[in-house]
């Protein structure tokens, strides 16, 4: 990433992944970060975990989770 940023004159976009931090991306010289479809996979994992807890544990407390926009 750093090598690319050092030789091009246009802003470099980096696809974020769990092995990188924003500080590392900025330190390497990238100017933009995209998450691609990663947030959809995060949401899918949360849905799967909630469904597993409902099915296996009868735990309805997972239904209390809300997105920030949905909170009172």
Phi and psi restraints in degrees (value plus and minus 20) as a CYANA .aco file:
   2 UNK   PHI     -80.8   -40.8
   2 UNK   PSI     -62.2   -22.2
   3 UNK   PHI     -80.7   -40.7
   3 UNK   PSI     -61.2   -21.2
   4 UNK   PHI     -86.2   -46.2
   4 UNK   PSI     -67.1   -27.1
   5 UNK   PHI     -80.0   -40.0
   5 UNK   PSI     -52.0   -12.0
   6 UNK   PHI     -96.2   -56.2
   6 UNK   PSI     -41.8    -1.8
   7 UNK   PHI    -128.3   -88.3
   7 UNK   PSI     -27.6    12.4
   8 UNK   PHI    -126.8   -86.8
   8 UNK   PSI     136.6   176.6
   9 UNK   PHI    -121.4   -81.4
   9 UNK   PSI     -28.4    11.6
  10 UNK   PHI    -117.8   -77.8
  10 UNK   PSI     137.0   177.0
  11 UNK   PHI     -81.2   -41.2
  11 UNK   PSI     119.1   159.1
  12 UNK   PHI    -118.3   -78.3
  12 UNK   PSI     113.0   153.0
  13 UNK   PHI    -122.7   -82.7
  13 UNK   PSI     114.5   154.5
  14 UNK   PHI    -137.3   -97.3
  14 UNK   PSI     118.4   158.4
  15 UNK   PHI    -106.3   -66.3
  15 UNK   PSI      96.4   136.4
  16 UNK   PHI     -85.5   -45.5
  16 UNK   PSI     128.2   168.2
  17 UNK   PHI    -171.3  -131.3
  17 UNK   PSI     142.2   182.2
  18 UNK   PHI     -77.9   -37.9
  18 UNK   PSI     -40.1    -0.1
  19 UNK   PHI    -102.7   -62.7
  19 UNK   PSI     -22.0    18.0
  20 UNK   PHI    -137.7   -97.7
  20 UNK   PSI     130.9   170.9
  21 UNK   PHI    -132.0   -92.0
  21 UNK   PSI     141.3   181.3
  22 UNK   PHI     -80.3   -40.3
  22 UNK   PSI     -58.7   -18.7
  23 UNK   PHI     -81.2   -41.2
  23 UNK   PSI     -59.5   -19.5
  24 UNK   PHI     -87.1   -47.1
  24 UNK   PSI     -60.5   -20.5
  25 UNK   PHI     -83.7   -43.7
  25 UNK   PSI     -66.4   -26.4
  26 UNK   PHI     -84.2   -44.2
  26 UNK   PSI     -63.0   -23.0
  27 UNK   PHI     -82.6   -42.6
  27 UNK   PSI     -50.2   -10.2
  28 UNK   PHI     -98.0   -58.0
  28 UNK   PSI     -33.0     7.0
  29 UNK   PHI      84.4   124.4
  29 UNK   PSI     -19.4    20.6
  30 UNK   PHI     -89.4   -49.4
  30 UNK   PSI     126.3   166.3
  31 UNK   PHI    -127.3   -87.3
  31 UNK   PSI     -35.3     4.7
  32 UNK   PHI    -158.1  -118.1
  32 UNK   PSI     128.3   168.3
  33 UNK   PHI    -153.0  -113.0
  33 UNK   PSI     111.9   151.9
  34 UNK   PHI    -134.5   -94.5
  34 UNK   PSI     128.5   168.5
  35 UNK   PHI    -122.9   -82.9
  35 UNK   PSI     -25.4    14.6
  36 UNK   PHI      37.3    77.3
  36 UNK   PSI    -155.3  -115.3
  37 UNK   PHI    -113.6   -73.6
  37 UNK   PSI      -8.0    32.0
  38 UNK   PHI     -79.3   -39.3
  38 UNK   PSI     -57.1   -17.1
  39 UNK   PHI     -85.9   -45.9
  39 UNK   PSI     -50.5   -10.5
  40 UNK   PHI     -84.8   -44.8
  40 UNK   PSI     -58.8   -18.8
  41 UNK   PHI     -89.7   -49.7
  41 UNK   PSI     -54.6   -14.6
  42 UNK   PHI     -82.6   -42.6
  42 UNK   PSI     -65.2   -25.2
  43 UNK   PHI     -84.4   -44.4
  43 UNK   PSI     -61.0   -21.0
  44 UNK   PHI     -83.6   -43.6
  44 UNK   PSI     -59.3   -19.3
  45 UNK   PHI     -84.7   -44.7
  45 UNK   PSI     -61.5   -21.5
  46 UNK   PHI     -84.2   -44.2
  46 UNK   PSI     -60.2   -20.2
  47 UNK   PHI     -82.4   -42.4
  47 UNK   PSI     -65.7   -25.7
  48 UNK   PHI     -82.1   -42.1
  48 UNK   PSI     -62.6   -22.6
  49 UNK   PHI     -84.9   -44.9
  49 UNK   PSI     -61.8   -21.8
  50 UNK   PHI     -83.2   -43.2
  50 UNK   PSI     -63.4   -23.4
  51 UNK   PHI     -83.3   -43.3
  51 UNK   PSI     -60.4   -20.4
  52 UNK   PHI     -81.9   -41.9
  52 UNK   PSI     -63.6   -23.6
  53 UNK   PHI     -87.0   -47.0
  53 UNK   PSI     -57.3   -17.3
  54 UNK   PHI     -82.9   -42.9
  54 UNK   PSI     -67.8   -27.8
  55 UNK   PHI     -89.3   -49.3
  55 UNK   PSI     -71.1   -31.1
  56 UNK   PHI    -100.9   -60.9
  56 UNK   PSI     -56.2   -16.2
  57 UNK   PHI    -131.0   -91.0
  57 UNK   PSI     -29.9    10.1
  58 UNK   PHI      43.7    83.7
  58 UNK   PSI       7.7    47.7
  59 UNK   PHI    -108.3   -68.3
  59 UNK   PSI      80.0   120.0
  60 UNK   PHI    -102.9   -62.9
  60 UNK   PSI     -24.3    15.7
  61 UNK   PHI     -83.3   -43.3
  61 UNK   PSI     -42.2    -2.2
  62 UNK   PHI     -84.0   -44.0
  62 UNK   PSI     -40.3    -0.3
  63 UNK   PHI     -94.2   -54.2
  63 UNK   PSI     -30.3     9.7
  64 UNK   PHI     -99.8   -59.8
  64 UNK   PSI     -36.5     3.5
  65 UNK   PHI     -85.3   -45.3
  65 UNK   PSI     116.9   156.9
  66 UNK   PHI    -158.7  -118.7
  66 UNK   PSI     129.5   169.5
  67 UNK   PHI     -89.8   -49.8
  67 UNK   PSI     130.8   170.8
  68 UNK   PHI     -71.6   -31.6
  68 UNK   PSI     -57.6   -17.6
  69 UNK   PHI     -86.7   -46.7
  69 UNK   PSI     -39.7     0.3
  70 UNK   PHI    -113.8   -73.8
  70 UNK   PSI     -27.4    12.6
  71 UNK   PHI     -96.9   -56.9
  71 UNK   PSI     126.1   166.1
